[in-house]
Amino acid sequence: MIKNLEVFSDLSERLDYNLPDLPLYVRKGSLHQFNNYAAAAHWHSDVEFIYILKGSMDFSVNGHITRIEQANGIFVNSCRLHFGFSQDHIDCLFIVVVIHPALLGNGVSPLQTYWDEKFNQITDDFVLLTNQVAWQQSILLSLQAIYDEMHCSNSPNPLRLASQALSLCALIGDHLQPKIGQPEDIQLWTNVQKMTNFIRQHYEQKITLEDIASAGTVCRSR
């Protein structure tokens, strides 16, 4: 089961991956484990998939709230502020799969280029996944399969886990579209993420407001 989220002051989350040196998080969770049946708002550079096994939950992504029903799910793109909750304090059981881009390896490659094109600030923030649409149902079934592999009685096969994770990213990538919205709104979110990343990376050093503004390519007053 999921442990309580470890969220830093900039709202970024430190993920406790299942296996050492494999940046892949695959666990079951339930809303009752969180205070007031609401996870803390958080973000990470990983992409995230959630599959509802029992019950339902409301889910916020960058301030947009949607309902996810049983047997359906959601994809959350990289660096989006998100959390699940139940205003009525009704429990929900779900599988969560979180995939870090480091799974692709280091350095410039066609894999990394594709990731940067699809999982960035100007493509869809999230995609609702329903078992009524064939390609989305395929993702939901794959989420159960990767969970079964990670938590099988024998040692999980890391090659199969990596293959399943990349297959999930490839399938959702086929259906991500450029975000509909004002360019200035998209740029604002990008700048905020740059600044919060800078603070996290340099919090042990003496940094100034000018340093933070420069990281987000904005002026000091902004």
C-alpha positions in Angstrom: 0.0 0.0 0.0 1.0 3.6 -0.5 2.8 5.3 2.4 1.9 8.9 3.4 3.2 11.2 0.7 6.5 13.0 1.3 6.0 16.4 -0.1 8.6 19.2 0.1 7.9 22.9 0.6 7.7 23.6 -3.1 5.0 20.8 -3.3 7.2 18.4 -5.2 7.0 14.8 -4.0 9.8 12.4 -3.2 8.7 9.0 -4.5 9.7 5.8 -2.8 10.3 3.6 -5.9 9.7 -0.1 -5.4 13.1 -1.4 -6.6 16.5 0.2 -6.2 17.7 1.9 -9.4 14.4 1.4 -11.3 12.5 4.6 -11.3 9.1 3.0 -11.3 6.4 3.3 -8.6 3.7 0.7 -8.6 1.4 0.3 -5.6 -2.2 0.1 -4.4 -3.6 2.9 -2.3 -6.9 4.0 -0.7 -8.2 7.4 0.2 -8.8 6.5 3.9 -5.1 6.5 4.5 -4.9 10.3 3.9 -6.0 13.0 6.3 -9.7 13.9 5.6 -9.6 11.4 2.7 -7.5 13.8 0.6 -4.0 13.3 -0.6 -1.6 16.3 -0.3 -1.4 18.4 -3.5 1.9 17.5 -5.1 3.8 17.3 -8.4 6.8 15.4 -9.8 8.6 15.1 -13.1 7.3 11.6 -13.5 4.1 10.8 -15.4 1.3 9.1 -13.4 -1.5 6.6 -14.1 -4.3 5.8 -11.7 -6.8 2.9 -12.1 -9.8 2.8 -9.8 -10.5 -0.7 -8.5 -13.3 0.1 -6.1 -15.4 3.2 -5.4 -14.7 6.6 -7.0 -12.8 9.8 -6.3 -12.6 13.4 -7.3 -9.2 14.4 -8.8 -7.7 17.8 -9.2 -5.0 18.5 -11.9 -3.7 22.1 -12.0 -7.0 23.2 -10.4 -9.3 21.3 -12.8 -11.5 18.9 -10.8 -12.9 15.8 -12.4 -14.6 12.6 -11.1 -13.1 9.2 -11.7 -15.5 6.3 -11.4 -14.8 2.6 -10.6 -13.1 0.6 -13.4 -11.9 3.9 -15.0 -8.7 5.9 -14.5 -6.7 8.9 -15.3 -3.3 9.9 -16.8 -1.5 12.9 -15.3 1.2 14.5 -17.3 4.6 15.5 -15.9 5.0 18.4 -13.5 1.2 19.0 -12.9 0.0 19.8 -9.5 -2.5 17.1 -8.6 -4.2 15.2 -5.8 -7.2 12.8 -5.3 -9.9 13.3 -2.6 -13.4 12.6 -1.4 -15.4 15.5 0.1 -17.8 12.9 1.5 -15.0 10.9 3.2 -15.9 7.8 1.1 -13.1 5.4 0.5 -11.6 4.5 -2.9 -9.2 1.7 -3.7 -6.9 2.3 -6.6 -3.6 1.3 -8.4 -1.1 4.0 -9.0 1.8 3.7 -11.5 4.4 6.5 -11.7 7.1 6.5 -14.3 10.2 8.7 -14.3 11.9 9.7 -17.5 15.2 8.3 -16.2 13.8 4.9 -17.2 14.8 5.9 -20.7 18.4 6.2 -19.8 20.8 9.2 -19.8 21.9 11.3 -22.7 20.2 12.5 -25.9 18.3 9.8 -27.8 15.2 9.4 -29.9 13.5 8.1 -26.8 14.3 11.2 -24.8 13.3 13.5 -27.7 9.9 11.8 -28.0 9.4 12.1 -24.2 10.3 15.8 -24.3 7.8 16.4 -27.1 4.9 14.6 -25.5 5.3 15.0 -21.7 5.8 18.8 -21.5 3.9 21.8 -20.4 2.1 22.5 -23.7 0.4 19.1 -24.1 -2.7 17.8 -22.3 -2.5 18.1 -18.5 -4.4 14.9 -18.1 -6.5 12.3 -19.9 -9.5 10.5 -18.4 -9.3 6.7 -19.1 -12.6 4.8 -19.6 -13.1 1.1 -20.1 -15.5 2.0 -22.9 -12.8 3.2 -25.3 -10.5 0.4 -26.7 -7.1 2.1 -26.4 -8.0 3.4 -23.0 -9.2 0.0 -21.8 -5.9 -1.4 -23.0 -4.1 1.1 -20.7 -6.3 0.1 -17.7 -5.6 -3.6 -18.3 -1.9 -2.8 -18.6 -1.9 -1.0 -15.2 -3.3 -4.2 -13.6 -0.7 -6.3 -15.4 2.3 -4.1 -14.3 1.0 -4.2 -10.7 0.7 -8.0 -10.8 4.3 -8.2 -12.1 5.7 -5.9 -9.5 4.0 -7.7 -6.7 4.1 -11.3 -7.9 5.2 -14.0 -5.4 8.5 -14.5 -7.2 10.9 -11.7 -7.8 9.6 -9.3 -10.4 11.2 -9.3 -13.8 12.8 -5.8 -14.2 13.0 -6.1 -18.0 9.3 -6.9 -18.2 8.5 -4.0 -15.8 10.5 -1.6 -17.9 8.9 -2.9 -21.1 5.4 -2.5 -19.6 6.1 1.0 -18.3 7.4 2.2 -21.7 4.5 0.6 -23.5 2.1 2.6 -21.3 4.0 5.8 -22.1 4.0 5.0 -25.8 0.2 4.3 -25.9 -0.7 7.5 -24.0 1.8 9.5 -26.1 -0.1 8.5 -29.3 -3.1 10.4 -27.9 -1.7 13.5 -26.2 -2.6 16.7 -28.0 -1.4 20.3 -27.7 -3.1 22.0 -24.8 -6.0 24.4 -25.6 -5.4 27.6 -23.7 -3.8 31.0 -23.7 -0.1 30.8 -24.4 0.6 33.2 -21.5 -1.1 30.8 -19.0 1.0 27.9 -20.2 4.1 30.0 -20.0 3.2 31.0 -16.4 3.0 27.4 -15.3 6.3 26.7 -17.0 8.0 29.6 -15.2 6.6 28.5 -11.9 8.0 25.0 -12.3 11.4 26.3 -13.3 11.6 28.5 -10.2 10.4 25.8 -7.8 12.8 23.3 -9.3 15.6 25.9 -8.8 14.7 26.4 -5.1 14.6 22.6 -4.5 18.0 22.1 -6.1 19.7 25.0 -4.3 17.9 25.3 -1.0 21.0 24.5 1.0 22.8 27.4 -0.6 22.3 31.2 -0.1 20.0 32.2 -2.9 18.4 35.5 -3.7 15.1 36.6 -5.1 17.0 37.6 -8.2 18.4 34.1 -8.5 14.9 32.6 -8.4 13.4 35.2 -10.8 16.3 34.5 -13.2 15.6 30.7 -13.1 12.0 31.4 -14.2 13.0 34.0 -16.7 10.8 36.6 -15.0 11.6 40.0 -13.4 12.0 40.3 -9.6 8.6 42.0 -9.1 6.9 39.2 -11.0 
